[in-house]
Amino acid sequence: MSIKIAVIGAGSIGFTRNMVRDILCVPEFRDTRFAFTDINERNLRMVYDLCKRDIDSAGLPAKLIATTDRGEALKDADYIYSFVRVGGLEAFKTDIDIPLKYNVDQCVGDTLAPGGIMYAQRTIPVLLEFCKDISEVSAPGALFLNYSNPMAMNTWACNKYGYGVKCVGLCHGVMGGHFMIANAFGLPREEVDIICAGINHQTWYISIKHKGEDLTGKLLEAFEKHPHYSQTEKLRIDMIRRFGYFSTESNGHLSEYIPWYRKRPDDLLNWIDLGSWANGETGGYLRICLEGRNWFEEDFPNWMKADPYTFRPEDRGGEHGSYILEALETGRTYRGHFNVVNRGCITNFPADAIVEVPGYVDGNGMSIPIVGDLPLGPAAVCSASISVQRLAVEAAVHGDDFLLRQAMMMDPLTGAVCNPPEIWQMTDEMLVAQEQWLPQYKKAIPNAKKRLASGNLIPTREYAGAARKPVKTVEEMKRDREAAARSAAAADKTGKT
């Protein structure tokens, strides 16, 4: 059963290497053909060398090529993974730093809020180029598995404008929350059954059961009594208190999608914990990505000296991708949570929105059951975000800065902090700072530059945020190599779950 898998953005070490491991843990996939492609030739070569060493050490018949020619990688591919970060960390830094001048304090900035909105503007046109290439040179019916954030916006654009390519968005957030829920109750995860539904990074555990007993209404008490979560998940616990259900993703992620917890600098520390970036640190994910990149480049020779990956069944990670492929190719059934076009699955959401919902995969394809209405409170939270997503998608596709500004205004956190003139000026700054990655705004950006050069500007301030930590140097990271390695892994927000 020889299939071809193309990986775009293969220079992302954690995602790529773990994906190869997961695929090759499936006996039927031992002769898979992998094609890695990336615009960063140096990173691509390092990841290729590492994965090739793993495969050769295991004596597997799998084949691997690496090329900067995307068309070559995509040719005849049955499955395509996207791990791209358009603009890299240079653009990401502006996603965090410019909004801070306007008091918009983000932890991650890759899903909603100004950072997520601008990330979509950079990424969507590139993903649509991928879709065009897939439609022209990949195998008929090839499946595009998107891991790139902002997940909902990117997957929305690909399904609406992606040349008919089949695209599913994949995220491990539901699995991470599932683990936390089981841990809070002191139960093995495999004994806790969940139904989770909503939109990516705002998906709600609307049903939690253990051996037939409904535990949904008991989760708040379990979290409040938990010695660790009661300190690190204060905001998410408060959302259970206010809305009745637990939401996916980290305390820090959730904090920037809603208007209540990050708008007052003197209040933020009441809701976050600085023991981990994911708990709410200002620019925390940017910091960990910078540290991870620097450490990977410093430590890569040691990665090559370390023991190679093995490909036993117990080595397989929990990411959806390999299980979807296994189900489609072998007929074994897999149940997971996927980002797909709603089409009535959540009955009180728009039909064209991208929802993250339960699904089943087997040899007949992917089947999505009807969830029904999401509870009204969680549905209202998601609806605000869906409006932002719709505006941002259309802005990105058409280069419409009027829609882009409206997306910024409708964003819950931005609207809680800024007035309309401030939002307009902030958008101008972000467009100009990211000009090299925004070709669709070639008409709007010169006008933005003129406004910024006029001298008639709203005063801003240089602001590090309410809870920011400095980026560690390589020398500082050398003092604790294990912690540095964990940071490098965390920079991909993936791993074995």
N, C-alpha and C positions, 0 to 999 in steps of 0.2 A: 504494500500500500504506500507507494511513493507519492507524496504531495509536495508542492513547492510553497514555501512561506516567504514572503518578502517583508522586511522590517525597515520602515522609513523612520529615520531618527535613531538608527541603531547605535549611535555613539553614546546613548543613555545606558550606562553600564548596568545599573541594577535591573531595570526593566528588561533589557535585552538578554542578559545572561540568565536571569531567572526564567524568562519565557522559553529559552532554548532548553534549559533543564526540564521544565514542566512537560514540554512536548516529547522529549526523548525518554521520559519516564514511562510513556505509553508504549507497550511492546510493538503495536502495529506501526508506530511512527519512527522506528529506529533508523529507517533509511530516508528520512525527510531531507529535502533539499532546501537549505536556507540561503537567502540572498539579502545581505545587509547593505543599506545605503544611507549616506549622511552627507551633508555639505561640509562637515568638519572632518577632513581627511585624517588628521592626527588621532582624534578620538575614535574614529571608525577603525583605524588600524589597531589601536590598543584593544578595543573590544573584540575585534576579529581574532587577534592573537590569543586572547584569553579563552574565548569560546572554542577556537580550533584546538587549543591545548587540552581543554576538557574532553572534547569529542575523541581526539586521537588517543588520549590516555585510557578511555573506556573501550577503545577498539570497536566503536560503532561504525556502521556503514554510512551514516549521515554525511551529506556534502554541504560545504559552506563556501560562499564567495562573498567578497566585499567590494563594492564599487561606488564611485560618486555619480555614476550614470543611473539615474532613477529609472529610466525606461528599461534598461537592461535588467535591473533588479525586479521590476514589475512584470516583465515578459513571461506569460504563461503561468503566473502565480495563481494558486487556488485561494490563498488567504493572504491578506495584507494587514499588518499591524502598523499603527502610527503612534510613535512616542515623541513627536517633535515638540520643541519649545521655540516658537518663532521669535526671533530677536534675542534669544538667549538671555543671559543674566544682565546684559547691558540694558536691554529694554525693560526687563523685569524691575530693575532698580528705579527707573522712572515711574513705573506703575505704583511704587510705594512712596517714593520721595516727593513727587509733585503733589499728590493729594494731601500729604502731611502739611504742606504750606497752607492749605485751606482747612486744616484741623480734621481731615478725614483720616482716621487712624485704622489701618488694616493689619491683620495678622498674616494672611496668606496672599490675598489679592490675585487669585487665579480663577475665580468662579463668578462672583458678582462684584458690586462696588466698582469704583473707577478702574482698579487694576484688572478685574475680570472682564469688564466691558472693553477696555483697550486691548487686552490679550486676545479677545475675540476678533477685534478689527485686524490684528496682525495675522491671526491663524486661519480664519475662515477662507480668505482668498487662496491661501496655499493649499488647504485641504481640498478645495474645489479643483485645483490643478491636479492634485493626486487622483481625484475621482475621474477627471477627464482621461488621464493616462490609463487608469485601471480599465475604464470602459473601452479603450482602444487596444491595449496590448495584453491585458491579463486574461486568464482563462474565463470562458463564458460563465456568468453567474458567480464570479469571484466575490468573496465576502470581505468587507472592509471592517476591521475591528479597531475602533478609535479609542485610544487611551489618553488623548491629549485634552487638556483643559483649555477653556471652560467647557466641560463635557456636554451640558445640555445645549448650549448655543452652537457648538461645533457640529454635534450630531444633527441638530435641527437643520442647519444649513446644508449639510451633506445629503440629507434625505429629501430636502425640497429642491435643491439646485445642483445635486451631484451627478447629473448625467445618467440617472437610473441605476447607479451603483447601490448595492445593498450595504447599508451601514448600520452597525450596532455599536453603541457606546458602552464601555466596560469600566467599572470602578470597584475598588475593594472596600469601600466605606461601609456597605451593609454588613459585610463579613466581620469587619472590625467591631462594629456596634453589637453584633450578635455575640461575639466573644465577651464583650463587656457585660452584657445582660446575663449571660450564663455565669460569669464570674461573680456578679453582684448577688446572685441567688445561691452561689456555691454549688453549681450543678455542672456536669459535663456538657459542653456545647452541643454534642450530637444528640443529647436528650431534650434540648430546648428547641421547639419548633416556632418559627416566626413567619409572619406575613408583614412585609415592609413595602410601603408605597408612597410615592410623592414625586419629587424631582431631584436630580442628582445633588448630593450634599444637603438636601432638605427632604430626606426620605424618612417616613415615620413608621415606627414599629406598632402597627395598629392591632396586632394579635401576637401574644406571647403565651405559649402553652407548654406544659410539662406533663407528659403521660395523661393527657386529656384535661388537666387542670388549667384553667385560665389564670395566668399570672399578670396580665396586663395592668390591672389596677393596683398591684402590689409593688410595682417597680420603684415608685417614688420612695417608699419607705426603705426598700433595699439599698438604693443609692445613698440615701441620707445616712444610713447606718454603716456604709462601707468605709473602712478606715482610709483608703486611698482616694476613691472617687469622690467622696464628700469634700475633699480639698481641691482636687484637680478639675472637677467637672461642675463647678458651682453654677455656671450659666446654664448648662444643659439641664441640670437638676431643676433650676428655676423655671425653665421652659416646660418641663413635665408638670410642675406645680401650676403653671398658668394655662397650659393647653391640654394636659392630660395624657400626653404621649411623648416618648423618647425619640429624638431626631438623630440621624446619622452624622458622621464626621466628628471632628474634634471640637472641644470647647472653643478653640480659637477660630476655626472655620465658621462655626455657627454664629459667633459673635458679630461677624461682619456682614451677615446677610439680613439682619433685622435692625430696627432703628433704636433699640432701647439701651444697649449695654456699653457701647463704645463711644458715645457722643460726648461724655463728660470726662476729661482727663482725671479729675480727682475722684471719680467713681469707678474707673475701669479696674483698678486693682482689687476691688471688692468682688469681682466676677471672674478673674483669671488667676492663674498660678504660673510662676516663672520657673518651675522645676523642669519644664519641657517647652520648647517653642510652640508645640501644638496646643498648649493650654491657653494661648492668647497673647503671647509676646508681640509687640509691635514689630512688623517686618520680620517675624521669626522665621518664616520659610525662606525668605531671601537670604537671611544670615546663614541658615543651615546649608542652603544650596551653594553659597560662596565658599563656605568652609569645606563642603564635600568636594567641590570641584578642585580646590587647591590641594586637598589631601590626596585625592585620587591621582593627580599628576605627580605629587611627591612620592606616593607610596606604591605606584604601579609596579615597579620591579619586585616588590615583596608579594604583590598579588600573584605574579607569575611564579614565584618560588613556593607559594603556599600549595597545599594539597588541592588537586583539581576537584571539580564537582564529580559526584557519582550520580548514577541514574537509576536508582532502585525505586520501587513504588513509594517507599516511605520518604524519599527525598523530594517528592513532588510538592509544590506549593499550592496555595489555595486560590490563586487567581483564576478567574473564569475562563480565560482564553483557551487553555489546553483542553478543558472539559467540554467546551462547546465544539471544538474540532473533533474530539473523540466521539462525542454523541452523533455529530453529523456523518462521520466517516464509518463508524462501527455500528450505529444504531442503539448503543447503550444510552439510556435516558439520563439526562442531567437536569437538575432543578437549580436555578440561580435567580439573581436579580439583574435585569438588563435595562439599558437606556434605549427606548424605542419610541416611535411615533405613537401617541396615545390612542387614536382611533376608537375612542369610547371605552377604553380599559378602566380609567378613572372617570366616572360618569359626570362628575361636577367640575372637570377640567376641560379646556378647549381640545378639540379633536386633533389639532395639528401640533400641540405642544409635545415636547420630549419628556416622557415620564420614566421614572426608574421603578420597575414593578417586577413581580415574580414572573418567571417564564420557564417553560420546559423545552428541552432540545432532544431530538432523536434523529433517526435517519430520514424522517419526513420534513425536518426543518425545525424552526423555532415557533412555538405556540405560546401565546400570551392570554391567560384567562382574564375574565372580567373581575375587577376588584370591586366595582361599584363606587358609591360616593365615599370620598375621604371625609372624616369628621370635619365639621364646619370650621373650627379654629385652625387646625393644621392646613386645611384647604385655603383659608384666607391668607395665611403666611405664604404659601406657595404661589398663590395667584398674583401677589405683588411682584414676586420674582419673575413669573412667567411674562408679565407685561414688559419688564426690563429686557428679558431675553429676546422677545419678539422684535422690539425696537432695535436692539443691538445687532441682531442677525440681519435685518433688512438694511441697516446702516452699513454694515460691513460688506454686504454683497453689492450694494449700489453706490458706495462711496458718498452717502448722504449725511453730511455733518449736522443737518437739522434734526434728523432722527437720532443721531448719536447724542446730541445735547439733550434731547428728550429722554433718552435712555438714562443718562446721568441724572436728570432731574427726578425721574421716577424711582431711582435706586433708593431703597429704604435708608441705608446708613448715610448716604450723601445728602439726602433730603432732610435728615434729622440735624445735620450740622451746617449746611450751606444754604444761602439764598440763591435765587436764579442768576443774578449777575455774577456771583462768585463761581457758580457752576459753569457758566458760559466761559469765563476767563480761564478756569482750570482746564476745561476741554481744549481751549486754544493752546495752552501750554503743552498739554499732552500730545496733541496733534503735531506740533512743531518739533518737540523732542523726539518723536518716533517717526519722523518723516521718511526715513530710509526704508521702513518696513510697511509703509502705508501708501502704495502706489495708487490706490483707488481714490485717494483724497488729494490728487494733484491740483485740483481746482480750488479746494477749500483751504489748503495749507497756506498759500500766499496771502490770502485774506486774513488768516489768523496771525501771520507774521506782522502784517500791517497794524492790526489792532494792538498787538503786544509792543510794537515799536512806537506807538502813538504817544506814550508817556502818561496817558490818562487811565491809569490802572488802579484797581482795588488793592490796597496794601495787603501783603501776605507776610509770613514770618518763616524764618529758618527754624524748623521744629523737628526734633528727633522722635517725638511720640511719647506717650505716657508710660511705655514699658519696653524700651528698646535696650538691647544688649549689643556690645561691640562685636565685630567679626574677629574671631581668633586668628592669629597668624599661624603659619605652618610651624614655627618654632614653639609656639604655645601648645599646639596640638601634639607635637612630638612628646611632650611630657606625659601624655596619657594616650597612647596609641590605640588602645581598645575603644576609648570614647570617640576618638577621631574616626575610627573605622565605622562606628555606629552612625556618626554624623554623615559620613559619605553614603551609607546605605539609606539613611532617612531622607536624603536629598531627592530620592526618587519616589518617596511615599509609597513604596511597594515592599514586598518581601514575602516570606513564608507565613501564611495565616491559617 
